[in-house]
């Protein structure tokens, strides 16, 4: 999970920036966290799309098999 890594890395950078008073490092950490959250959302969307695609293919396969079975039973 690349997104999770980005979030953790960002938290560390942000904390280091706060502790050292480095506003640039703190801002970089916040940016890294935002990027990580976006990556996580994209990863989740891809997983859901793959799952939906598999369900559609399975349903189409079942419909096609029923049509074949029905055609065979007529002859």
C-alpha positions in Angstrom: 0.0 0.0 0.0 1.9 3.0 -1.3 -0.7 5.4 0.0 -0.2 4.3 3.6 3.5 4.7 3.3 3.1 8.3 2.1 0.8 9.1 5.0 3.2 7.7 7.6 6.1 9.5 5.9 4.2 12.7 5.9 3.3 12.4 9.6 6.9 11.9 10.4 8.0 14.9 8.3 5.3 17.1 9.8 6.2 16.1 13.4 9.9 16.7 12.7 9.0 20.1 11.2 6.9 21.0 14.2 9.7 19.9 16.7 12.4 21.8 14.8 10.3 24.8 14.0 10.8 24.1 10.3 7.6 25.3 8.6 8.8 24.0 5.1 9.3 20.5 6.4 6.0 20.6 8.2 4.3 21.7 5.0 6.1 18.9 3.1 4.8 16.5 5.6 1.2 17.7 5.2 1.6 17.5 1.4 2.9 13.9 1.6 -0.1 13.0 3.8 -2.5 14.5 1.3 -0.8 12.6 -1.5 -1.0 9.4 0.5 -4.7 9.8 1.2 -5.3 10.4 -2.6 -3.3 7.3 -3.4 -5.4 5.3 -0.9 -8.6 6.5 -2.4 -7.4 5.6 -5.9 -6.3 2.2 -4.7 -9.7 1.6 -3.1 -11.4 2.7 -6.3 -9.3 0.3 -8.4 -10.1 -2.6 -6.1 -13.8 -1.8 -6.2 -13.7 -1.5 -10.0 -11.9 -4.9 -10.4 -14.4 -6.5 -8.1 -17.4 -5.0 -10.0 -15.8 -6.1 -13.3 -15.4 -9.7 -12.0 -19.1 -9.8 -10.9 -20.2 -8.5 -14.3 -18.2 -11.1 -16.1 -19.5 -13.9 -13.8 -23.1 -12.8 -14.3 -22.6 -12.6 -18.1 -21.0 -16.1 -18.1 -24.0 -17.5 -16.1 -26.5 -15.9 -18.5 -24.6 -17.3 -21.5 -24.4 -20.7 -19.9 -28.2 -20.7 -19.3 -28.8 -19.7 -22.9 -26.6 -22.6 -24.1 -28.3 -25.0 -21.8 -31.7 -23.9 -22.9 -30.7 -24.2 -26.6 -29.4 -27.7 -26.0 -32.6 -28.8 -24.3 -34.7 -27.8 -27.2 -32.8 -30.1 -29.6 
